[in-house]
């Protein structure tokens, strides 16, 4: 498992150069309204638009596929859950799985949820693939007026995430060296996984405490106004990106209503 968090996009791409707060705000404005409906048309159009704009962010489709691969597990879980346990089974009967009838309505509902998972998650993936974490923390403090203690603390935690992979590997090798091996016993594997995860959690908490003390010792809780080594400017192009994302999301929802595909979550 690789938890590399550095940007993997072309920094010279036109939308990759935008302010991190602008990209984050645009992603939220574009993706959040998609949860207002459960139809498949709205997320399908949004996902198509996201894929069309991907080159303008400097992200390759292969990179996006690698970053979005974990979403396939969520999609598979949604498909199985809806297929087996959907309360409404409208449409034509396709086949039966034991006592469960799989109909076209069930598959349309599952497709809508799966497309929504990707349509909502992809903007966030693109933002973090095109943004340096340090620039994001600086922009949150300078442009979004987020507390420096929160932003820099989150940055420190974000930077430490890749260490979890190395620590998990070290814990596993250390236990194997001491003769602790679950073999082929699934119950023993589950117990070993739980104990290793607990040890990893304890180590992470201890490191977090040490890091918090070190940050406070360096004046992060002094209340003195902070200076910034790298200025993050919010320009007119950044505002245009946020506005365009909001307009695009509103346009997709309006088109869904006009064409009769809109199915509100409530009501």
KOLMI-130880 format. One line per 10 residues: their letters; for each residue x, y, z of C-alpha. Coordinates in steps of 0.2 Angstrom, whole numbers. Layout:
<rs>
a) X/Y/Z | ...
</rs>
This chain:
<rs>
xxxxxxxxxx) 0/0/0 | 6/17/-5 | 1/33/4 | 10/45/-6 | 2/62/-4 | 12/73/-15 | 4/82/-30 | 5/71/-46 | -1/84/-59 | 7/95/-71
xxxxxxxxxx) 10/111/-61 | 9/122/-77 | -9/116/-81 | -21/131/-81 | -32/125/-67 | -18/117/-57 | -11/134/-54 | -26/140/-46 | -27/144/-27 | -29/129/-16
xxxxxxxxxx) -44/137/-7 | -52/141/-24 | -50/123/-30 | -57/116/-14 | -72/127/-14 | -75/123/-32 | -75/105/-28 | -87/107/-14 | -99/118/-24 | -99/106/-39
xxxxxxxxxx) -100/89/-29 | -111/93/-14 | -127/97/-24 | -126/80/-32 | -132/72/-16 | -149/80/-18 | -155/68/-30 | -154/49/-32 | -156/48/-51 | -142/41/-62
xxxxxxxxxx) -143/55/-75 | -136/69/-64 | -120/61/-58 | -117/53/-75 | -117/71/-83 | -107/78/-69 | -94/63/-70 | -93/66/-89 | -89/85/-86 | -76/80/-73
xxxxxxxxxx) -67/69/-85 | -68/82/-99 | -60/95/-88 | -47/83/-81 | -33/88/-93 | -35/106/-89 | -30/101/-71 | -14/92/-78 | -20/75/-71 | -17/60/-82
xxxxxxxxxx) -32/48/-83 | -20/34/-78 | -16/44/-62 | -34/47/-58 | -38/28/-61 | -24/24/-48 | -30/36/-35 | -49/31/-38 | -46/13/-37 | -51/11/-19
xxxxxxxxxx) -68/18/-24 | -71/2/-34 | -73/-8/-17 | -87/5/-12 | -95/3/-28 | -95/-16/-27 | -102/-15/-9 | -116/-3/-15 | -120/-15/-30 | -122/-30/-19
xxxxxxxxxx) -132/-21/-5 | -144/-13/-17 | -146/-29/-28 | -150/-40/-12 | -159/-28/0 | -167/-15/-11 | -185/-12/-4 | -192/-6/-21 | -190/-19/-35 | -199/-10/-50
xxxxxxxxxx) -196/-13/-68 | -193/-29/-78 | -187/-45/-70 | -169/-49/-76 | -165/-64/-65 | -167/-70/-47 | -153/-73/-34 | -162/-85/-22 | -177/-76/-14 | -171/-59/-22
xxxxxxxxxx) -177/-53/-38 | -165/-42/-48 | -175/-30/-59 | -170/-16/-70 | -176/-3/-57 | -164/-11/-44 | -150/-9/-56 | -154/9/-61 | -154/13/-43 | -138/5/-40
xxxxxxxxxx) -130/13/-55 | -136/30/-49 | -128/27/-32 | -112/21/-39 | -110/35/-51 | -114/47/-37 | -99/40/-27 | -87/43/-41 | -95/60/-46 | -93/66/-28
xxxxxxxxxx) -76/59/-24 | -67/63/-40 | -66/82/-37 | -58/79/-21 | -46/67/-28 | -41/80/-42 | -39/94/-29 | -27/84/-18 | -18/77/-34 | -15/95/-40
xxxxxxxxxx) -11/104/-23 | 4/104/-12 | -2/101/6 | 9/115/12 | 1/127/0 | -16/121/5 | -12/125/23 | -5/142/19 | -20/146/8 | -33/140/22
xxxxxxxxxx) -24/152/34 | -22/167/23 | -37/166/11 | -50/156/21 | -45/164/38 | -44/146/46 | -35/146/63 | -16/143/60 | -16/130/74 | -29/120/66
xxxxxxxxxx) -22/122/48 | -4/118/53 | -9/104/64 | -19/96/50 | -4/98/39 | 7/90/51 | -5/75/53 | -7/74/34 | 12/73/31 | 13/59/44
xxxxxxxxxx) 0/48/36 | 13/39/25 | 22/33/41 | 8/22/45 | 12/11/31 | 30/9/36 | 25/6/55 | 12/-7/50 | 26/-16/40 | 38/-14/55
xxxxxxxxxx) 25/-21/67 | 21/-36/56 | 39/-40/54 | 43/-38/72 | 29/-50/77 | 34/-62/64 | 52/-62/70 | 45/-67/88 | 36/-81/81 | 18/-73/81
xxxxxxxxxx) 10/-79/65 | -8/-83/62 | -5/-96/48 | -21/-100/39 | -33/-98/54 | -45/-84/49 | -49/-81/67 | -31/-80/72 | -28/-68/57 | -42/-57/63
xxxxxxxxxx) -35/-56/81 | -18/-53/74 | -25/-39/63 | -34/-31/78 | -19/-32/90 | -8/-24/76 | -20/-10/73 | -21/-7/91 | -2/-6/93 | -2/6/78
xxxxxxxxxx) -15/17/86 | -5/18/102 | 10/23/92 | 1/36/82 | -6/44/98 | 11/45/106 | 18/53/91 | 4/65/91 | 7/70/109 | 25/73/106
xxxxxxxxxx) 21/83/90 | 9/94/99 | 21/97/113 | 35/101/100 | 23/113/91 | 18/122/107 | 36/124/111 | 39/133/95 | 26/146/98 | 11/139/89
xxxxxxxxxx) 0/143/104 | 8/160/109 | -6/171/101 | 7/181/92 | 2/186/74 | 11/174/62 | 20/178/46 | 20/168/30 | 35/162/20 | 24/159/5
xxxxxxxxxx) 10/171/0 | -6/163/-7 | -15/176/-18 | -33/174/-22 | -36/181/-39 | -50/185/-51 | -47/168/-60 | -49/159/-44 | -65/168/-41 | -71/163/-58
xxxxxxxxxx) -66/145/-55 | -78/145/-40 | -92/153/-49 | -90/142/-64 | -91/127/-53 | -107/133/-44 | -115/137/-61 | -110/120/-68 | -118/111/-54 | -134/122/-54
xxxxxxxxxx) -135/119/-73 | -134/100/-71 | -147/100/-58 | -159/111/-68 | -156/100/-84 | -161/85/-73 | -177/93/-68 | -182/99/-85 | -179/82/-93 | -188/73/-79
xxxxxxx) -174/63/-72 | -173/72/-55 | -178/61/-40 | -175/71/-24 | -168/62/-9 | -182/69/2 | -200/68/-4
</rs>
